[in-house]
Amino acid sequence: MKTYLFHGQAGAGKDTQVEKILEKFDVERIATGEMMRRMKEDKDPYAVRVFREKVEKGIWPNPEETYTMFETWVKRFDPNKDWILVSVARYPEQIPYLDKVLEKVGRKLDKVVHFTLTEEEALERLANRKVCPKCQGTFHPKFKPERVEGICDLCGSNLEVREDDKPESIKKRFEQYAQTIEPWREEYKKRGILLEIDASPSIEEIHEVVLKNLEFTNGR
Ligand SMILES: [Zn+2]
């Protein structure tokens, strides 16, 4: 079974690429965005405690806590399928924690796929992006237009332009990303598993590059 880590800055389209893979292959998509809330709702004792002691006081859980929850979280996914971890390690300090969790479940990263954009491209993509406030679907007039203007294809809600998609905020985010990602890239490059994909071509072209470079076990 293959284990991949996908990452890229906002606008690089990594989530769209994961969706395209899921259309063709039976793969587990594993992200941490919902992890804490879902585990708390399911009354996982550790998550409940972290929530009470940290999140409710406005403190972000530390890596130790996050990856202790992640160790429980990954057990929800089928070990007999390929896994795509979406931005599960995005800072160099998180890498050893992720390694440890994967080791415990008998897996290791086969490839780390980093979708890259130049600052100019990031600006063009994000500045015109429309986001669904209800289901988080994203659309773009040039790269991924919605079927009916201003209406989410997925759930029918009115689309919005986010405050942090204004050019000034995008520039600032781009610079922050470029700084923090460098040591992360170096680590995976050193291991020989980093695959960088230029995210400026069309969704279909990028999808082809992804398929050429990755292997998936179970077709749909
Ligand atoms: Zn929607």
py3Dmol code that shows the C-alpha trace and the ligand (Angstrom):
import py3Dmol

protein = """\
ATOM      1  CA  MET A   1       0.000   0.000   0.000  1.00  0.00           C
ATOM      2  CA  LYS A   2       1.274   3.430  -0.909  1.00  0.00           C
ATOM      3  CA  THR A   3       1.376   6.419   1.405  1.00  0.00           C
ATOM      4  CA  TYR A   4       1.626   9.901  -0.057  1.00  0.00           C
ATOM      5  CA  LEU A   5       1.784  13.322   1.514  1.00  0.00           C
ATOM      6  CA  PHE A   6       0.322  16.148  -0.589  1.00  0.00           C
ATOM      7  CA  HIS A   7       1.036  19.757   0.208  1.00  0.00           C
ATOM      8  CA  GLY A   8       1.069  23.136  -1.470  1.00  0.00           C
ATOM      9  CA  GLN A   9       0.147  26.699  -0.738  1.00  0.00           C
ATOM     10  CA  ALA A  10      -3.374  28.032  -1.062  1.00  0.00           C
ATOM     11  CA  GLY A  11      -4.348  28.285  -4.706  1.00  0.00           C
ATOM     12  CA  ALA A  12      -2.032  25.490  -5.875  1.00  0.00           C
ATOM     13  CA  GLY A  13      -5.037  23.209  -6.301  1.00  0.00           C
ATOM     14  CA  LYS A  14      -3.919  20.224  -4.240  1.00  0.00           C
ATOM     15  CA  ASP A  15      -7.455  19.488  -3.039  1.00  0.00           C
ATOM     16  CA  THR A  16      -8.746  19.467  -6.614  1.00  0.00           C
ATOM     17  CA  GLN A  17      -5.984  17.028  -7.546  1.00  0.00           C
ATOM     18  CA  VAL A  18      -6.892  14.732  -4.662  1.00  0.00           C
ATOM     19  CA  GLU A  19     -10.540  14.803  -5.793  1.00  0.00           C
ATOM     20  CA  LYS A  20      -9.497  13.828  -9.333  1.00  0.00           C
ATOM     21  CA  ILE A  21      -7.524  10.878  -7.996  1.00  0.00           C
ATOM     22  CA  LEU A  22     -10.495   9.788  -5.873  1.00  0.00           C
ATOM     23  CA  GLU A  23     -12.681   9.658  -8.994  1.00  0.00           C
ATOM     24  CA  LYS A  24     -10.430   6.960 -10.464  1.00  0.00           C
ATOM     25  CA  PHE A  25      -8.917   5.177  -7.500  1.00  0.00           C
ATOM     26  CA  ASP A  26     -10.137   3.832  -4.196  1.00  0.00           C
ATOM     27  CA  VAL A  27      -7.812   5.777  -1.940  1.00  0.00           C
ATOM     28  CA  GLU A  28      -8.164   7.082   1.611  1.00  0.00           C
ATOM     29  CA  ARG A  29      -7.948  10.867   1.865  1.00  0.00           C
ATOM     30  CA  ILE A  30      -6.680  11.782   5.314  1.00  0.00           C
ATOM     31  CA  ALA A  31      -6.578  15.357   6.565  1.00  0.00           C
ATOM     32  CA  THR A  32      -6.516  16.909  10.009  1.00  0.00           C
ATOM     33  CA  GLY A  33      -8.843  19.882   9.461  1.00  0.00           C
ATOM     34  CA  GLU A  34     -11.830  18.150  11.032  1.00  0.00           C
ATOM     35  CA  MET A  35      -9.915  15.762  13.225  1.00  0.00           C
ATOM     36  CA  MET A  36     -10.151  17.525  16.547  1.00  0.00           C
ATOM     37  CA  ARG A  37     -13.792  18.562  16.266  1.00  0.00           C
ATOM     38  CA  ARG A  38     -14.898  15.126  15.087  1.00  0.00           C
ATOM     39  CA  MET A  39     -12.929  13.268  17.742  1.00  0.00           C
ATOM     40  CA  LYS A  40     -14.338  15.564  20.414  1.00  0.00           C
ATOM     41  CA  GLU A  41     -17.871  14.939  19.151  1.00  0.00           C
ATOM     42  CA  ASP A  42     -17.177  11.204  19.299  1.00  0.00           C
ATOM     43  CA  LYS A  43     -16.076  11.714  22.912  1.00  0.00           C
ATOM     44  CA  ASP A  44     -12.548  10.487  22.433  1.00  0.00           C
ATOM     45  CA  PRO A  45     -11.200  11.101  25.969  1.00  0.00           C
ATOM     46  CA  TYR A  46      -7.864  12.539  24.859  1.00  0.00           C
ATOM     47  CA  ALA A  47      -9.425  14.914  22.313  1.00  0.00           C
ATOM     48  CA  VAL A  48     -12.000  16.051  24.881  1.00  0.00           C
ATOM     49  CA  ARG A  49      -9.189  16.847  27.322  1.00  0.00           C
ATOM     50  CA  VAL A  50      -7.093  18.754  24.763  1.00  0.00           C
ATOM     51  CA  PHE A  51     -10.192  20.668  23.769  1.00  0.00           C
ATOM     52  CA  ARG A  52     -10.969  21.630  27.330  1.00  0.00           C
ATOM     53  CA  GLU A  53      -7.419  22.451  28.393  1.00  0.00           C
ATOM     54  CA  LYS A  54      -6.223  24.167  25.223  1.00  0.00           C
ATOM     55  CA  VAL A  55      -8.700  24.986  22.477  1.00  0.00           C
ATOM     56  CA  GLU A  56     -11.353  26.460  24.760  1.00  0.00           C
ATOM     57  CA  LYS A  57      -8.698  28.733  26.241  1.00  0.00           C
ATOM     58  CA  GLY A  58      -7.629  29.859  22.805  1.00  0.00           C
ATOM     59  CA  ILE A  59      -4.364  27.891  22.829  1.00  0.00           C
ATOM     60  CA  TRP A  60      -3.401  25.825  19.813  1.00  0.00           C
ATOM     61  CA  PRO A  61      -2.500  22.188  20.674  1.00  0.00           C
ATOM     62  CA  ASN A  62       1.226  21.446  20.465  1.00  0.00           C
ATOM     63  CA  PRO A  63       2.613  18.838  18.024  1.00  0.00           C
ATOM     64  CA  GLU A  64       2.762  16.174  20.745  1.00  0.00           C
ATOM     65  CA  GLU A  65      -0.987  16.575  21.330  1.00  0.00           C
ATOM     66  CA  THR A  66      -1.905  16.930  17.679  1.00  0.00           C
ATOM     67  CA  TYR A  67      -0.094  13.783  16.606  1.00  0.00           C
ATOM     68  CA  THR A  68      -1.320  11.788  19.598  1.00  0.00           C
ATOM     69  CA  MET A  69      -4.811  12.544  18.272  1.00  0.00           C
ATOM     70  CA  PHE A  70      -3.657  11.797  14.740  1.00  0.00           C
ATOM     71  CA  GLU A  71      -2.499   8.344  15.829  1.00  0.00           C
ATOM     72  CA  THR A  72      -6.079   7.572  16.889  1.00  0.00           C
ATOM     73  CA  TRP A  73      -7.552   9.347  13.858  1.00  0.00           C
ATOM     74  CA  VAL A  74      -5.690   7.252  11.254  1.00  0.00           C
ATOM     75  CA  LYS A  75      -7.227   4.083  12.697  1.00  0.00           C
ATOM     76  CA  ARG A  76     -10.520   5.178  11.110  1.00  0.00           C
ATOM     77  CA  PHE A  77      -9.048   4.610   7.668  1.00  0.00           C
ATOM     78  CA  ASP A  78      -8.658   1.369   5.770  1.00  0.00           C
ATOM     79  CA  PRO A  79      -5.112   0.031   6.185  1.00  0.00           C
ATOM     80  CA  ASN A  80      -5.525  -2.019   3.007  1.00  0.00           C
ATOM     81  CA  LYS A  81      -5.860   1.048   0.790  1.00  0.00           C
ATOM     82  CA  ASP A  82      -3.408   3.643  -0.423  1.00  0.00           C
ATOM     83  CA  TRP A  83      -3.412   6.768   1.706  1.00  0.00           C
ATOM     84  CA  ILE A  84      -3.129  10.381   0.651  1.00  0.00           C
ATOM     85  CA  LEU A  85      -2.319  12.589   3.621  1.00  0.00           C
ATOM     86  CA  VAL A  86      -3.300  16.163   2.823  1.00  0.00           C
ATOM     87  CA  SER A  87      -1.027  18.777   4.425  1.00  0.00           C
ATOM     88  CA  VAL A  88      -0.665  16.606   7.505  1.00  0.00           C
ATOM     89  CA  ALA A  89       2.946  17.806   7.983  1.00  0.00           C
ATOM     90  CA  ARG A  90       3.508  21.362   6.832  1.00  0.00           C
ATOM     91  CA  TYR A  91       6.312  22.500   9.125  1.00  0.00           C
ATOM     92  CA  PRO A  92       9.679  20.774   9.572  1.00  0.00           C
ATOM     93  CA  GLU A  93       9.018  20.303  13.317  1.00  0.00           C
ATOM     94  CA  GLN A  94       6.007  18.134  12.486  1.00  0.00           C
ATOM     95  CA  ILE A  95       7.933  15.678  10.308  1.00  0.00           C
ATOM     96  CA  PRO A  96       9.328  13.426  13.093  1.00  0.00           C
ATOM     97  CA  TYR A  97       5.876  13.213  14.707  1.00  0.00           C
ATOM     98  CA  LEU A  98       4.289  12.130  11.446  1.00  0.00           C
ATOM     99  CA  ASP A  99       7.090   9.602  10.878  1.00  0.00           C
ATOM    100  CA  LYS A 100       6.402   8.071  14.273  1.00  0.00           C
ATOM    101  CA  VAL A 101       2.654   7.719  13.718  1.00  0.00           C
ATOM    102  CA  LEU A 102       3.190   6.122  10.312  1.00  0.00           C
ATOM    103  CA  GLU A 103       5.802   3.758  11.702  1.00  0.00           C
ATOM    104  CA  LYS A 104       3.348   2.574  14.351  1.00  0.00           C
ATOM    105  CA  VAL A 105       0.832   1.613  11.680  1.00  0.00           C
ATOM    106  CA  GLY A 106       3.507  -0.043   9.556  1.00  0.00           C
ATOM    107  CA  ARG A 107       3.661   2.571   6.825  1.00  0.00           C
ATOM    108  CA  LYS A 108       6.129   5.108   5.544  1.00  0.00           C
ATOM    109  CA  LEU A 109       5.899   7.951   3.064  1.00  0.00           C
ATOM    110  CA  ASP A 110       6.515   6.752  -0.479  1.00  0.00           C
ATOM    111  CA  LYS A 111       6.412  10.228  -1.927  1.00  0.00           C
ATOM    112  CA  VAL A 112       5.839  13.789  -0.857  1.00  0.00           C
ATOM    113  CA  VAL A 113       4.080  15.782  -3.549  1.00  0.00           C
ATOM    114  CA  HIS A 114       4.569  19.524  -3.327  1.00  0.00           C
ATOM    115  CA  PHE A 115       2.485  21.699  -5.654  1.00  0.00           C
ATOM    116  CA  THR A 116       4.349  24.916  -6.375  1.00  0.00           C
ATOM    117  CA  LEU A 117       3.311  28.314  -7.678  1.00  0.00           C
ATOM    118  CA  THR A 118       5.178  31.553  -8.255  1.00  0.00           C
ATOM    119  CA  GLU A 119       3.977  34.619  -6.366  1.00  0.00           C
ATOM    120  CA  GLU A 120       2.445  36.041  -9.556  1.00  0.00           C
ATOM    121  CA  GLU A 121       0.468  32.891 -10.235  1.00  0.00           C
ATOM    122  CA  ALA A 122      -0.673  32.638  -6.642  1.00  0.00           C
ATOM    123  CA  LEU A 123      -1.964  36.197  -6.884  1.00  0.00           C
ATOM    124  CA  GLU A 124      -3.841  35.565 -10.092  1.00  0.00           C
ATOM    125  CA  ARG A 125      -5.462  32.431  -8.749  1.00  0.00           C
ATOM    126  CA  LEU A 126      -6.405  33.621  -5.310  1.00  0.00           C
ATOM    127  CA  ALA A 127      -7.413  37.167  -6.067  1.00  0.00           C
ATOM    128  CA  ASN A 128     -10.343  35.985  -8.182  1.00  0.00           C
ATOM    129  CA  ARG A 129     -11.222  32.943  -6.178  1.00  0.00           C
ATOM    130  CA  LYS A 130     -14.742  32.410  -4.907  1.00  0.00           C
ATOM    131  CA  VAL A 131     -15.383  30.189  -1.943  1.00  0.00           C
ATOM    132  CA  CYS A 132     -18.539  28.500  -0.706  1.00  0.00           C
ATOM    133  CA  PRO A 133     -19.130  29.461   2.939  1.00  0.00           C
ATOM    134  CA  LYS A 134     -21.147  26.298   3.485  1.00  0.00           C
ATOM    135  CA  CYS A 135     -19.143  23.425   1.960  1.00  0.00           C
ATOM    136  CA  GLN A 136     -15.755  25.149   1.350  1.00  0.00           C
ATOM    137  CA  GLY A 137     -15.890  24.377  -2.382  1.00  0.00           C
ATOM    138  CA  THR A 138     -13.639  26.763  -4.342  1.00  0.00           C
ATOM    139  CA  PHE A 139     -14.166  28.173  -7.816  1.00  0.00           C
ATOM    140  CA  HIS A 140     -12.251  30.424 -10.168  1.00  0.00           C
ATOM    141  CA  PRO A 141     -13.494  32.238 -13.300  1.00  0.00           C
ATOM    142  CA  LYS A 142     -10.497  31.029 -15.318  1.00  0.00           C
ATOM    143  CA  PHE A 143      -9.346  27.757 -13.799  1.00  0.00           C
ATOM    144  CA  LYS A 144     -12.498  26.251 -12.356  1.00  0.00           C
ATOM    145  CA  PRO A 145     -15.641  28.270 -13.095  1.00  0.00           C
ATOM    146  CA  GLU A 146     -18.887  27.416 -11.336  1.00  0.00           C
ATOM    147  CA  ARG A 147     -21.775  26.339 -13.626  1.00  0.00           C
ATOM    148  CA  VAL A 148     -24.099  29.160 -12.554  1.00  0.00           C
ATOM    149  CA  GLU A 149     -22.275  32.376 -11.723  1.00  0.00           C
ATOM    150  CA  GLY A 150     -22.044  33.025  -8.012  1.00  0.00           C
ATOM    151  CA  ILE A 151     -23.694  29.726  -7.026  1.00  0.00           C
ATOM    152  CA  CYS A 152     -21.839  26.727  -5.577  1.00  0.00           C
ATOM    153  CA  ASP A 153     -21.950  23.685  -7.907  1.00  0.00           C
ATOM    154  CA  LEU A 154     -21.838  21.354  -4.946  1.00  0.00           C
ATOM    155  CA  CYS A 155     -24.487  22.675  -2.578  1.00  0.00           C
ATOM    156  CA  GLY A 156     -26.209  25.662  -4.222  1.00  0.00           C
ATOM    157  CA  SER A 157     -25.095  28.303  -1.704  1.00  0.00           C
ATOM    158  CA  ASN A 158     -24.028  31.830  -2.703  1.00  0.00           C
ATOM    159  CA  LEU A 159     -20.270  32.047  -3.256  1.00  0.00           C
ATOM    160  CA  GLU A 160     -18.136  34.670  -1.509  1.00  0.00           C
ATOM    161  CA  VAL A 161     -14.726  36.306  -1.928  1.00  0.00           C
ATOM    162  CA  ARG A 162     -12.812  35.829   1.298  1.00  0.00           C
ATOM    163  CA  GLU A 163     -11.265  38.740   3.150  1.00  0.00           C
ATOM    164  CA  ASP A 164      -7.866  37.013   3.211  1.00  0.00           C
ATOM    165  CA  ASP A 165      -8.008  36.564  -0.573  1.00  0.00           C
ATOM    166  CA  LYS A 166      -7.330  40.292  -1.024  1.00  0.00           C
ATOM    167  CA  PRO A 167      -3.973  40.951  -2.830  1.00  0.00           C
ATOM    168  CA  GLU A 168      -2.163  42.389   0.209  1.00  0.00           C
ATOM    169  CA  SER A 169      -2.990  39.406   2.398  1.00  0.00           C
ATOM    170  CA  ILE A 170      -2.109  36.995  -0.402  1.00  0.00           C
ATOM    171  CA  LYS A 171       1.347  38.562  -0.769  1.00  0.00           C
ATOM    172  CA  LYS A 172       1.971  38.330   2.941  1.00  0.00           C
ATOM    173  CA  ARG A 173       0.826  34.701   3.059  1.00  0.00           C
ATOM    174  CA  PHE A 174       3.006  33.853   0.080  1.00  0.00           C
ATOM    175  CA  GLU A 175       6.125  35.207   1.801  1.00  0.00           C
ATOM    176  CA  GLN A 176       5.348  33.397   5.029  1.00  0.00           C
ATOM    177  CA  TYR A 177       4.809  30.163   3.154  1.00  0.00           C
ATOM    178  CA  ALA A 178       8.063  30.480   1.185  1.00  0.00           C
ATOM    179  CA  GLN A 179       9.995  30.892   4.432  1.00  0.00           C
ATOM    180  CA  THR A 180       8.509  28.045   6.421  1.00  0.00           C
ATOM    181  CA  ILE A 181       8.439  25.576   3.555  1.00  0.00           C
ATOM    182  CA  GLU A 182      12.161  25.714   2.774  1.00  0.00           C
ATOM    183  CA  PRO A 183      13.429  23.454   5.621  1.00  0.00           C
ATOM    184  CA  TRP A 184      10.434  21.143   5.052  1.00  0.00           C
ATOM    185  CA  ARG A 185      11.414  20.764   1.381  1.00  0.00           C
ATOM    186  CA  GLU A 186      15.068  20.173   2.300  1.00  0.00           C
ATOM    187  CA  GLU A 187      14.189  17.324   4.647  1.00  0.00           C
ATOM    188  CA  TYR A 188      12.106  15.427   2.109  1.00  0.00           C
ATOM    189  CA  LYS A 189      14.573  16.177  -0.674  1.00  0.00           C
ATOM    190  CA  LYS A 190      17.330  14.664   1.446  1.00  0.00           C
ATOM    191  CA  ARG A 191      15.259  11.505   1.777  1.00  0.00           C
ATOM    192  CA  GLY A 192      14.827  11.374  -2.002  1.00  0.00           C
ATOM    193  CA  ILE A 193      11.024  11.305  -1.869  1.00  0.00           C
ATOM    194  CA  LEU A 194      10.163  14.902  -2.776  1.00  0.00           C
ATOM    195  CA  LEU A 195       8.242  15.374  -6.011  1.00  0.00           C
ATOM    196  CA  GLU A 196       7.628  18.991  -6.937  1.00  0.00           C
ATOM    197  CA  ILE A 197       4.904  19.694  -9.430  1.00  0.00           C
ATOM    198  CA  ASP A 198       4.484  23.037 -11.121  1.00  0.00           C
ATOM    199  CA  ALA A 199       0.874  23.929 -10.389  1.00  0.00           C
ATOM    200  CA  SER A 200       0.547  26.584 -13.086  1.00  0.00           C
ATOM    201  CA  PRO A 201      -0.786  24.412 -15.979  1.00  0.00           C
ATOM    202  CA  SER A 202      -4.424  23.319 -16.196  1.00  0.00           C
ATOM    203  CA  ILE A 203      -6.027  20.920 -13.716  1.00  0.00           C
ATOM    204  CA  GLU A 204      -6.008  18.158 -16.368  1.00  0.00           C
ATOM    205  CA  GLU A 205      -2.331  18.638 -17.233  1.00  0.00           C
ATOM    206  CA  ILE A 206      -1.330  18.522 -13.585  1.00  0.00           C
ATOM    207  CA  HIS A 207      -3.475  15.446 -13.067  1.00  0.00           C
ATOM    208  CA  GLU A 208      -1.542  13.698 -15.843  1.00  0.00           C
ATOM    209  CA  VAL A 209       1.781  14.520 -14.197  1.00  0.00           C
ATOM    210  CA  VAL A 210       0.439  13.167 -10.909  1.00  0.00           C
ATOM    211  CA  LEU A 211      -0.679   9.907 -12.528  1.00  0.00           C
ATOM    212  CA  LYS A 212       2.632   9.497 -14.334  1.00  0.00           C
ATOM    213  CA  ASN A 213       4.569   9.782 -11.094  1.00  0.00           C
ATOM    214  CA  LEU A 214       2.420   7.998  -8.528  1.00  0.00           C
ATOM    215  CA  GLU A 215       1.092   4.465  -8.328  1.00  0.00           C
ATOM    216  CA  PHE A 216      -2.280   3.511  -6.928  1.00  0.00           C
ATOM    217  CA  THR A 217      -3.266   0.010  -5.916  1.00  0.00           C
ATOM    218  CA  ASN A 218      -7.051  -0.100  -6.252  1.00  0.00           C
ATOM    219  CA  GLY A 219      -8.945   1.220  -9.266  1.00  0.00           C
ATOM    220  CA  ARG A 220     -12.607   2.160  -9.028  1.00  0.00           C
TER     221      ARG A 220
END
"""
ligand_1 = """\
1
ZN
Zn -21.127 24.747 -1.457
"""
view = py3Dmol.view(width=600, height=400)
view.addModel(protein, "pdb")
view.setStyle({"model": 0}, {"cartoon": {"style": "trace"}})
view.addModel(ligand_1, "xyz")
view.setStyle({"model": 1}, {"stick": {}})
view.zoomTo()
view.show()
